[in-house]
C-alpha cells in the first residue's frame, strides 16, 4: 500500500466535471470487476468458506470505498446515529496508550488499519451502488468547489485523529509481530482462520467504525469533508488497482486470483498472530472469559448497527451477493463454535476431579497401566467407608505420642545429598532397635524394654553400608539350606549352636541342616511328630497361619512351607547374633520383636497355632502376663504348642515351672489336649487348646486372672502396654471368632463370614462385594502387568512386602509363586488386618513414619499402593525412602502406585540414591513406578557428633 500512496500523491487535482466523470468511470469499472470476480470465484476457485469470506471482503472494499464518501455527504445526518462512538465495548487488549505507537513506522500498519476501516463501510454500502450512481455523480461534481482553507484545516485535524485512532487499532498487531513470524504452513493458517476469523474480523470492523464515528461527533460538516485528499488518493489508488485487476482478469483469470490470495495471505498472517496470542492467554481463564464475553457483546452491537444501516440505506436484497450472506453466516457460526469450545474446555476442567474419583470406583473403566488391560484401575478409598472402619491408631488409645514435625513435609527433594550411617550397629543397623540414645535413658530393663522399639524422633536420612564382600543372595529353595557368609558375616551362632544343627560354617557359606534345640534331627520330623500328636492340627488345611515365638534361625517355619503353612517367626535382637537376619537371608519370614512390656503388633484372635520350642520366655511369671498376650492373639479353638524341658524333664526347676504353668493354663481355661514325647529327638511337647465359649470363664471359682473391661479393645496393639486380663470369647454368630475359617485354600478367596453387607467396604461397595472386587482387581494387575510388563525376574524374588495392604489382594494374587508377602496395615488406615489373617495370609501393624523391625537388605520386592501420598501429610518422604533403601536388597525391586505428583517425588528421591528407575507411567493424575536398587553407597559418613 505504501507505493500506492506515493503514486497517488503525484496526481494533480482536477476540475469538478472531470473528477465526476472519472468517478463515474470508476464506479462502472468496479461493478464490472465485481461481476467478473463473482463469475471467476464460483467457477475457478474451489468453494472454501475461509477464502470466500476474505475475498468478498477484500474485493468489495476497494470497489465501494469510493461510494462511501458520496453517501456520507448526502446522508450525513442519518449516518451520525449509526456511527456513534461506544468506547466501553472495546476489548481490553485494544485499549492501550498512544505513546507506544507514535514512534513506529506507519507506512504499512496505517494502511492495514485504513483497510479494516473501509471494510466496515464496504459491508454496508456495496448493495446501494446500483441505485445511487446518478446521485453520486452529482455529489462528486460539486465536491472540489466546496473546499476552503478553513475546511482543509479541519480536514487535517480529522486526519490526525484518524491516525491516532488507527494506532490504537494496530498496536496489538505490532506487539504480536515482534514475537511471532507468522504461520509457515498455509494450510495450517487456513484452519486457524476458519476457527477465529469471524470474531477477529468483526472486532476490527467495529474498531474501524468507532474511528470514523469519533470524527463524526466533532462536526457533521467535517465528516462530510473527511474524504479529502488522503481518502481521495486512496479511492483513486483503488481505481488504479481495480483497472489493473480488470485488465489482468481479462487476459488471464488467475492473475486476479493471485492478487486476492496475496491480500488473503496478509489477512491470514495478521489473524494467525492474533490466534497465537489468544492461545497463550488461554491459561488465564478469567481474562479469556471476559474476552469472549466482550467479543460477544461487540458482535451483537455490530450486528445491530449493520441492521440500522440496511434500514437507513434502503438496501436492495437482489444486489447482495450470496457469498456475502454466506460469509456473514460463517463468521457467526465460527464465533459461536469458538465460544462453545471455550465453554467445553471449562466444563471438562471443572468436572475432571469428580470424574476421576467416579472412574476409579468402576471396575471396568478408567485408567489402566501397561499390560494391565481395562481392569487395572487403581481403587480409591471411599470417604464414607472411613466411618465404618476403625484404625489401629484410634484403637490404641495408649499409643506413645511420637508425632513427627510436619512443618517441612513438602521440602524440595532435588539435590539431596546422602551419607552413610555412622552407627555402632554398622551394616546391621535397625534404627528403632539400635537407638543408643534412648536405651541409655531407660529406667529399667526388667521386662526386656531394651529389646523393644525405641524409634528416634526423626527417621534417619543416612544409607546403611553394605558388608564387605556382599553378593547377590542365593535363590529359593537353595537358600533355605545355605547362604553367603559375607552377606551375614556372623559366626558366633555357628560356634554356640552348631551342635544343635542350627547353623554351621562351610567354606564361604553358612549352612543350615534344618535342626533346632528341640529338633536336632531336622524340622520335618518334628513337624510330623506334632501332626501325629493332634490330628486336628491338619497342617495346610485347618492350620494355615501360625506364630513361632523365639524362632532362632526359623528352620521350623522354613520347612512348614512344605506343608502349605505360613509362619510368622520372631525373636529379639539379642546375644543370639543375627538369628532373625539369618532367617530372612534364607527366605523365611521373620521380624525382630520380643515378649516384653507391650502387646505384639497383631490383631486379636488371628493365629491358628502359637508355637514355642525352648523359646526362653517366662510364661508363668507375673501372673502369666506374657501367656495372656498369647491368649489375646490365639483363635478360639486354636492350639498352643509348648516344647520345653519342663514338659519332659524332672529337674527341680523344671518341675516348679511345670506346676505353675499347669495352674496358670487351667485358670485361663486352656485345655491340655495331650503331652507327647519325640523319641528320636528325646523331647516332649504339651499341646493346649483355647476355649471356644465363655462357659469356663463364668464357672471359675477364682476370678484370676480377671476378665478385661468391656472398653478394653483387644485389637489395639500399637504401643499398648500389656495387661493381666483376658478378653471374653465372641458369642454372636456375626462376630469374628465364633467360627473357624474355611479350610485352605478356599479361605483365600472367600469373603469372611463376619463381613456384613450392611457395612461399607474400603472402596465404597458393601464389604463382601468390596472384598471380591479387590481380589479380582489384583489378579488382573498381577497377571497382566506385574508378571509381564515390569521386567521382573520372579525367580529372583522371594521376600515380598506390601507396604500398604488393604484386603491382602496383592498377596493373594501371588499365591502360586514361590514367594511370601508381609502385609503391612498402617496405623492410620482402616483396620483390615483381621481380614488378611482370615484369608490365610499374615501381616503386621506399622507406622511408616518409623523404621520397620527388620534387618537391612532383607526384602527382594517392596510394593506400595497409594501409600506415600497419604504418608507425606504426616512425615517427610526422605527418611521413608531411606528406610526403603535400607530394607531392599541390592538388585531388589520397588513398585509404587500413587498420584502422579507423588510418583515424581519418589522418583527423584530414588534417583538421588542411584536407583535405576525402569518404568514410570502416568494417566489421569495416577501413576506407577518400577525401580531397582543398585550397589551404590555414598563415600562420606554422617558426622558421629
N, C-alpha and C positions, 0 to 999 in steps of 0.2 A: 504493500500500500504506500510506502514511502516514495518510490519512483512515481507513482500516480500523482501524488501531491506536487511533486516537482514539475511535472508536465503541466498540471492544471494551473500552477502558479504563473506560467508563462502566457496563458490565454488572456488576451485583452478583453475589456468589456465591450459589448455591442449595444446597438440601439434596442429599444423595446420591441420593435417589429421583428427584427432579425432574431432576437432572443426567443420570442414567442414561436417563430417559425421553427427554430431549432428544437425547442422543447416538444413541439407537435410531432416533429420527425422522430424525436427520441421516444416519445410515447408509442408511436406506431411501431417502431423497431422493437421496443420492449415487448409489445403484445405479440409480435411475430416470434421473438425469441421464446416467449413463454409457450406459445403453441408448438414450436419445433421441439422445445425441451420436453413437453408432455408426451409428444409422439415418440421421441427417441428414448425417453426414460422407461416407457412401458413396453417398447418393442425390443430394445437392445439391452438395457441394464436389467439384471436378474432382480426379482422382487425381494428386496431386503428391507425390513422395517427401518433399520438404522439408517441406511443410505437414503431412503425416501425422505425421512424426516429432516436430515441435514441438507439434502439437495434442494428440497422445496423451499426451505427457509432461506438458503443462500441465494438462489436464483431470484426469487420474488423480492428479496431485499434490494437488489440492485435495480430492479425494474420500477418498483413502487416508491423507492425513497424520494424520487423527484416529485411524485404526486403528493407526498405528504406535505410539501411546502405550500402548494396552492390550496389544498384543502384546509390546512391550519389557518390560512389567511381568510378564506371565505367563510369558514365555520369556526372562527376562533372562539367565540363566546361559548359555543357548545362544547368545545374540546376542553375548556378550562375545568369543568366539573369532572371530566373523565380523568384528567391527569393531575388531580390533586395529590400533593405530596403526603406520604404516610410513613415517616421515618421510623415509627415504632414497630413496623413489621419487618424491618431489616434483620436478617440473621446475625447472630453475634459475631461470626467471623468476618462480616462485611463492614463492621463499624470499627474503623481504625483511624489514626491521625493522618493528617495530610503531609506531615513533615517527612515521613518515610518515602513518599512517592515523588516529592518535588525534585529530588536530586537525581532521579533515574532518567534514562533516555526514554522519550515518549514517542519516538518516530514509529515504532511498531506497536507498542502497547496501547497508545491513544487510538490508533486506527482500529485495533481489535475492539476497544470499548465502544467506538462510534458504530462499528458494525453491529454490535449487540443492541445498541440503542435503536438503530434503524430497523433491526429485525422486528422489534415490537410494533413499530409503525406498519411494517410490511404486512403483518398478520391481520391488521385491522383495515387496511386501506386498499389492498390489491383488488378486492372484489368490486370496488366502485369505479374502476378505471373506465369501463365501457360507457358509463352514463355521464361522466364528467369531463370528456375531452374538450368540448367547446368552451365550457366554463373555465377550464384550466387555461385554455389559450388566452381568453380574455383577461384572466387574472395575471398571467405571467407577462402579458404585453405591458401592463401598467406597472410592473414591479420596479424597473430601473428609475422611472420618473419619480417615485415616491421617496427615494433615498435622499437624505440630507446629512449634514455634518453631525448634527445632534443625534440623529438616529444611528449613524455609524459608530459614535462613541458608545451608545447603548449596546450596539451590536458587539463591540469589542468586550465590553463588560460581561455581556451574556456568554461570549465565547470563553472568557476566563473562568466563569463559573462552571461552564460545561467541562473545561479541562480539569478543574479541581474535583468535580464530582466523578469524572472519569478515573482520576487517580484512586479514588476510593474503591471503584469497581474492580480495578486491575491490581490492587495492592496484594491481594491473596495470591493472584496468579504469579506476580513477580517473586513473592516469598517462596512459592512452591517450586518455580522453575530453577531456583538456585540449588535445591536439594534433589530434584528429580530431572532426569534427562528424557523422560517420556518412555512410552512403551516401545520396545523394539519389534515386537511381533504384531503385524497389522491385524491379524485375526483375533488376537487377544484384546486389542484395543476396541475392536468392534463389539466383542462380548461385553466389555466393561461399559461401552457407550449404551448398549441395549438396556442395561440394568440401572443406569444412572442418568441418561441423557435428559429424561423428562424433567426431573426435579431440578437439575443444574441449569437447564436452558430457561425454564420458567423463572428461576431466581434471577438469572442475568437479564431476562426481558423486563422483569419488574424493576430491576435496578436502573435499566435504561429509561423506563417510563418515568421513574422518580426524578432522574436527572433532567428530563425535559420539563416535567411539571413544576419543578422548583423555579425555573426561569419564567414559567407562565404566570406564577403568582406575583412576580415583581411588576410586570406590566403586560397588558394584553397587546399593546402596540409593539413592545419589544418582542413578544412572542411571535407576532406576525412578521417582524423584520428578522427573526433569528436565522432563517435560511439565507444568510448573506453570502459574502464572498466565499467563505470557507465551505459552507454547505453547498453553494452553487458549484464550487470546484469539485466537491465530492459527487454531486449529481452528474456533472459533465464527465468526470472520470468514470462514473458508472456507465454513461452513454458510450464512451470510447470502448470500454471493456465489452459492453454488450454488442457493439458493432463488430468488434473483433471476434467475439464468440459466434455471432451470427454468420460471419463470413467463413470462419473455420468450420462451423457445423455444416454449411452448405458444401464445402469442399470435402470435409472428412468428419463424420459424426463423432468419431471417437475423440477428436481434439477437445470438443466441448465436455466430454466425459472426463478427460484428464484435468481440465480446469476445475470442474466440480469436485473431482477427487482430491485435488490439492487443497481446496477450501475445506472439504470434509476432514482431510487428514489434520489440518490445522486445528479445527474444532475438536477432533478426537484427542489430539495431544493435550489441549487445554483441559478437556474433560478427564483424561486419564490422570493428569496431575492432581486434579481435584479429587478423583476417586482414591488415589494413593493417600492423599492427606486424610480423607474420611476413614480409610481403613486403619490408619494409625490411631485415629481418635475413637475407634470402636471400643477400646478398653475402658474409656471413661463413659460409663453407661448413662450417667445423669446428663452430661453435656450432649451426648448423642441423642437422648430422648428429647431434649429441648430443641436440638437442631431439627429433628424430624417434625416436631410439632410446629416449629417456625415455618418450615417449608410447606407444611400442610396449610397453614393459615395464609401464607403468601399465595399459594396456588389457588386457594378459594377466592381470595381477593382479585387475583389476576383474571380468574375465570369470570368473575362478576364484571370487571372492567371491560373485558372483551365483549360481554353481552351488551353493556351500555353502548360501546362503540358501534356495535351492529345495529342497535335500535336507532341511534342518532344519525348514523350514516346511511340508513335505508339500504342495508346490504341486500344484494340480489343473489338468491340461493343458486340460480343456474350458473353463476360465474365462479363459484367456489370449487376449486379443483378437488377431485376425490382424494388425491394424495394428501392435501392439507387436512381434510377431515380425518383421514386415517392416521396421519401423524399426530394430530391432537389426541386422538383416542389412545395411540401407542404411548404418548407421553403420560397420559393419565393412568393407563394400566401399569406402566413401568414404575410410576411413583407409588401406586398402591402396592405393587409387588414388593418394592424395596421396604415399604413400611411394614408389610406383613412379615418379611424376612427378619426385620429387627425385632418385631414382637415375638416371632417364633423362637429366636435365639434367647430372648429374655425369659420366655416361659420355660425353655429347656433348662436354663441355668437355675431357675427358681425351683424346678421340680427335681433337679439332679440328686440332691441329698435324700429326698423322700423315696425316689425310685431306687436308689442304691440299696437302701435298707429293705425295701419291699422285694427287690430281686434276690437279695441274699437269702431270704427265707424260703424261696421257692427251690425245690429240689431239682427241677429240670430247666432252669433258666439262669441268666446272669453270667457272671464271669467264669471262665474255665481256664485252666493252666495247661501248659504244654503236655500233650499226650493224655490229658485228663478227661477228654470228652466233654459232654454237656452237663454232666452231673457232678463236676468237681467244684461246685460252688462252695466258697468259704462260709460256713454257717456263722451267723451273728447271734450273740446272746440277746434274748428278749428282755427289755427293761422290766416288763411286767413279771417275768419269771423270778426276778430277784426277790419279790415279795413272798414267794413260795419256798425259797431255799435259804437256810441259814449258812453262815460261813464259819470257818474254823476260828477266825479272829473274833467273831461275835460270840461263839460258843465258849471260847477260852477267856472267861471274864478275868481270870487272874494272870493273864499273859503279861510277861515282862514288858514294860514300856521302854522300847528302844527304837524310837522313830528317827528316821534319817532327816538331815537338813535338806528341805526341798527347795530352798530359795534359788539354787543354781542348777535345778534339774535340767534346764534346757541350754546349758553351756555349749558353746561350739566344740565340735569334736574334731575339727580339722587341725592338722599339725600336731596331734597329740604325740608326746614323746614317752616311750615306755622304758622302764628299767627292770632289771631282775630283782627279785625279792632277796633281801639280805636278812635272813632269819636263821635261828638255830636249827630248825627242822630241815632246812635246805630243800632238797628235791622232794621231800615228803610233806611239805607244808599244807596243813589244813587250818585255815585262818580261825575258825570258831573252836577248834580244839587245841591250837597251839598259841593261844593268846597269853603270852607270858605275863604281860602287864596285869591282866585280870586275875590270873592264877595267883599272883603274889598278894593280892588283896583278899583272898578267900579267908574267912574266919574259921572254917572247919573243912575237913575232908572226910569226915566220918561216914557220910553217905555217898562217897565217891563223887563229890561235887567237882573235883579236879579232872574228872573224866567226862564231865558233861559239857554242853555247849556254852561258850562264853565269847560271843562274837564282838569284834571291835566296833566302835561307834560308827565308823565309816568303812565300807569294804575296801580291801587293798586294791590298789591300781598298779601293782607290780606283777611281773610274769615269773612264774616258778621255773627255776632252771631244770634242765634235764640231767639225769645221772650220766656220768661219763660212760661212754660205750653203749648208749641206749640203742636198741634195734626195734624194728617193727615187730609187734607181738606175733607169736605163733597162733595159727588159726585153730578154731574149734573143729573137731573134738580133741585134737592132739594137745591142745593147751591144757586140757584137764589133767594131763599126766606130766607135762614138763613146760617150763618157761625159761626165758633167757635170764641168767643170773644178773647180768648188768642192768636189766630193766628194774629189778627189785634187789639191789645189792645188799642183802641182809642174810648172814649165815648163822646168826645166833640161834634161831629157832631150829635149824637143822642140827645144831650141836646138842640142844637140850631135849628135843622131841624126835630126833631121828630114830631112836629105838622103838618108838611107838608108830613108826611109819607115817608121821605127819608129812615131813619133807626131808629130802636128802640132797647133798651136793654131788653132782655128777658132771665133772668137767665144767663146761661153760653153761650148764643147765642146772636148774633146781627141779628135781623130780618129786612126784607125789604118788606114792604107792597106793594111796586110797585109804589109808588107815587113819585111826584116831585113838585117843586114850581108851575109849570103850569098845573099839572095833579094830584092834591091831591087824587082824587078818582081812581087812577090807570092809568098805561100807556096804557093798551089795549084800554080803551075807547078813550083816546086821539089819539091813532094811527088810530082808525076807524073814528074819527072825521076829521082828515086830509084827509083820503081817500074820505070821503063824500064831502069834500070841493072842491077837484080837482080829478075828476075821472081818469084823465090821469096819476095820480101818479102810480096806479096799483102796489101795493106792491107785491113783489116777482115775477113780470113779467117784466114790463118795468123798474121798480125801483128795483135794486138789491143791489148796494153798496152806502152807504150814509156816511156823516161825521156829527158827533154830537159835536158841539162846546160848551165847558163849560158843560160837561156832568153830573157833580155831581157824584152820585153813579152809573150812567149808566143804570138806570132802563128802559129808553126809548129803548136803544139798546138791552137790555136783553130780552124784550118782543117782539121786532121785529123779533127775531128768529122764533116765531110762524107764522110769515108772510113770511118766507123764505127770509129775508133781512139781509144783513151783514152790521154792523155798526162799523165804526172806531170812537171811542169815545176818547176825550182828554180833559184834564183840567190841570191847573198848580198845582204844589205842593205849596199850599198857606195855608191861615188860615182855609180853609175847609179841616180839618185834614184828610189825608189819603183817600180822596174821590176816587182817581184812584185805590188805593190799595184795597179798598172795592170792586170795580168793578171787578178787576182781581181775587180776592179771591172768588167772586161769580161765576166766569166762564164766564165773559163778557169781550170782547176785549176792551182795553183802553191803552193809553200811557200818560205820563206826558209831556205836552207841553203847550205853551202859544202863544197867538196872540201878538207878541211883535215887535221887530225891524227886524226880519229876516223871510224869507219865510219858510213856513211849509215844512217838508221833503217829499213832494209828487210831482208827475209829474203834468203837466198842463192838464186840461180837462179830468178828470177821475171820478169825483163823480157825481152820478145821482141826488142826493139831498144833500144840506147842510142845517143842522137844528140848530137853536139857540132858546132855551127856557129859557128866563131870564139868558142869559149867561154872562151878565155884561161886554160886550165888547162894547167900544165906537165906533161904526161903522162910525159915522158921523164925527169924529174928524180928524183934519189934512188932510183935503181934501179927506177923505174917504179912506185913505191908507190901512186900515185893510180890508175894504169891497172889495177893488180892489184885495187883495190877495185871497179872496173867489172867485172873478171873474176869477182869473187865474186857479184855480183847479176845477171849475164847468164846466160840459159838456155844449157845446152849446145846448140850448133847455132844460137844466136842471133847477131845482127849488131851490129857497132859501126860506125856511120856517122860518119866524121870529115871534116867540110867546113871546111878551114882553108888558109891561104896556103902552108904547107909542102908541101901536096899538089900545087899547080899553079903556084907562083911559084919563081923561081930566084935569089932574093936569098940572099946568103951565110948569113944567119941561118936562113932557111927551109930551105936545103939541109942545114945541120948538124942541124937539128931532124928533118928527114925521115930522115936516116941513123940517128939514134938511135932514132927511132920504128920504123924497119924492123927494126933489131936487136932491140929490145925485144919487138915483136909476134911475131917469129919464136921468141924464147926462151920465150914463154908459149904457143907453139903456135897462135897465131891465124893463120888462113889469109887472105891478101889475095885477096879474091874478084875485085875489079875497082877500077879508077880511072877515073872518068868525069868529063867536063867539060861544064858547062852553058854553052852559047854565049850564051844570052840574058842571063844574069847574069854571065858571064865568070868563073865559079868552077868548081872541081872538087871531087870527093868520092872519098875512099878508103873502101871497104866491106870490113870484116873479118868473119870468122866464127869463133866459139869452137868448139873440138873437141867431139865427142860421145863420145869414148872417151879412155882413158889411154895409148894406144899411143905417141903423140908424146911424152908426158911421160917415158915409160920409155926412149925411144930418144935422148933428148938427150945430147949429149957433155958439155956443161957444165950442171951442175945449178943454174943461176942464172937466175931466182930459184928458191929452194928450194921444195920442197913443204911445206905446213904440217903440223905434227904432228897425229897422229890425235886427240889430245884437244882440239884447237882446233875449236870449234863454228862453222861458217860462218854459222849463223843468229843468233848472238849479235851484237847490233847497238846496244844501248843504252849509250852512253858507253864503247864499246870502242875502244881505240887501234888505228890501222892497223898492219898487219904486212906486211913484204915477203916474202910467200909465197903459194903457190897451193894451193887445195884440189883434191883429186882429183875426177874426174867419177864420178858414181854408175854402177855397172855392174849391180847387182841389179835385175831387172825389176820387182820390187815396190817399189823405192825411187823417190822423187820425182826427176825429172830425166833418167830413162833414155828417156822418150818425150816427144814434143811433144804439147801439149794438143790436144784436138779443135778443129776449126775453129769460129770464132764464127758464129752464136750458140749452137751446140749445147753448147759447153763451159760455158755459163752454168748450165744445169740438170742437167748430167751429173756425177755424183759422180766425183772424180778417181780414176784407175785405181789409184793408190797408197794409197787409203784401204782399210785392211784390216778385213774383217768381224770379225776376232778382237779388234780394238781397240774399246773402248767409246767412244761419242761423248760430246759435251759434256752431252747431256740423258739419257744412260743407255742408249740403244739402240746396237746395232752401228753403227760410224761411217758406212757408206754409207746405212743407213736413217735415222740421225740427220740426215744432210745433207738427204735427201729430205723428211723431216718438217719440218725447219726451212724449207725452200724453200716448201712448201705453206702452212705456218703464216703466213708473212709475206705471201704472196699474198692470203690471206684477210683479214688485218689491214688491208693497204693498200687493197684493193678495196672492202671492206665497211665500213671505219671511217674511215681517214685521208682517203679521197677524198670522202666524203660527210658525215661527222658532225662534223668539226672546224672547219668554216667557213674552210678554207684555199683561197685562190685560187691554184691551182697554176701558173697562167700567170705569176704574180709570183715564182715560186720557180725558182732556177737553181742556186745553190751550196748543196749539202747536205752535212752531216757526220753520220755515225753514230758517236757518241762511244764506243759500246761494241759494236762489230761482233763477231759470232761466226763464222758461216759466210758473212756478207755477204748474208743473205736479204732484209734490208730494202732494200739497194741493188738487188738483183736484181728485186725486186718493182716498182721504179720504172723498169725498162728502157725502157718505151715512152713515157716522159715526156722532155721536153727539159731534163733535169737531169743532173748528175753528182754522185756521192757519194764523199766522202772517208771511207773505212772506217778507224776507229782501233781497234787492238787494244792493250789496256792491258798494261803490262809484267808485271802480276801475274795476268793471265788466261791460260788455255791458248793456246798459240801457234798460232792458226788462220789467221794472215795468209797463209801459203803457199797455203791452200785458196782464199782470196779472189782471189789473183792467178791461180790455176789456172782460176778461173771466168771470167776475162776482166775482172775488176774490179781496183781498186787500193786501197792503203791505206798505213798507216804505224804504227809503234810509237810509243807515247806513255805518259807518266805524268801523269794529270790532277791530281796534286798540284803540277804545274808548269804554266807557261803554254805554250800551243801556239805553234809557229813560224809565225804568220801575222799579218798586219796587222789593225788594228781595222776593224770594220764590213765584213767580207768574206764572211759567210755569210748566206743567206736563211733557212735552217732547220737547227736542230740537233735531233738525235734521241738520246735516252738511255734505253736499256733496262736496268733494274736496275744502273745504274752507281753512283748516289750512296749507296745502302745499303751497298755494298761499300767505296766510297771513303772514307766518313766514319770508317771504322775506322783509317785511316792519316793523314788530314789533315782540317782544318776545311773545312766546306762554304762558308763566307762567301767566302774567296778564289777557290774554284772558281766560285761564282756570279758573282763579279766578272769572272772570265775569260769566262764565258758572255756576260755583258753586253758585254764588250769585242769579242768575235768577231762577235756577231749585229748585223746592220744595223738601224737604226730601221725599225720595221714588220715585222721578221723574226719568225719563229715558233720555238717551242720545245716539243717533245713529250717528255714524261717518262713512263715506265712503271716503277713501282717499288713497294716496300712502302708501305702506307698511311701509316705513321708518317713515312717519309722524304718522301713526297709532301707531307705537311703542312709539313715543314721547308722544302722547296724553295719551296712556295707562299708562305710568309711572307717568305722572302728576296726572291723576285721582287716581291712587293707592296711591300716596303720600297724597292725600286728603281723603283717606279711602273710596273711591267709590268702589262699587262691580262691577268688570268687568265680565259681564256674558258671553260674547262671543267675540272672535276675530277670524277672518278668513282672509287668505291671499292667493292670487293666481296671478301669472303673474305680480308681483310688485304692485298689487292693493289689498286693504284690507277693512275690515269692522269691526266695534267695536260696541258693545252694552253694556251699563253700567247703573248702578242705584246709585243714590245718597243715602248716609246713613245719620245717625244722629250725626256723629262725628263733634266735634268742638275742635280746639286747646285749651290748658289750659292757654296759655300765650297770652298777648295782645301786640300789637305794641306800642313801646315807644311813648308817646304823644309828645315828643320833636321833 
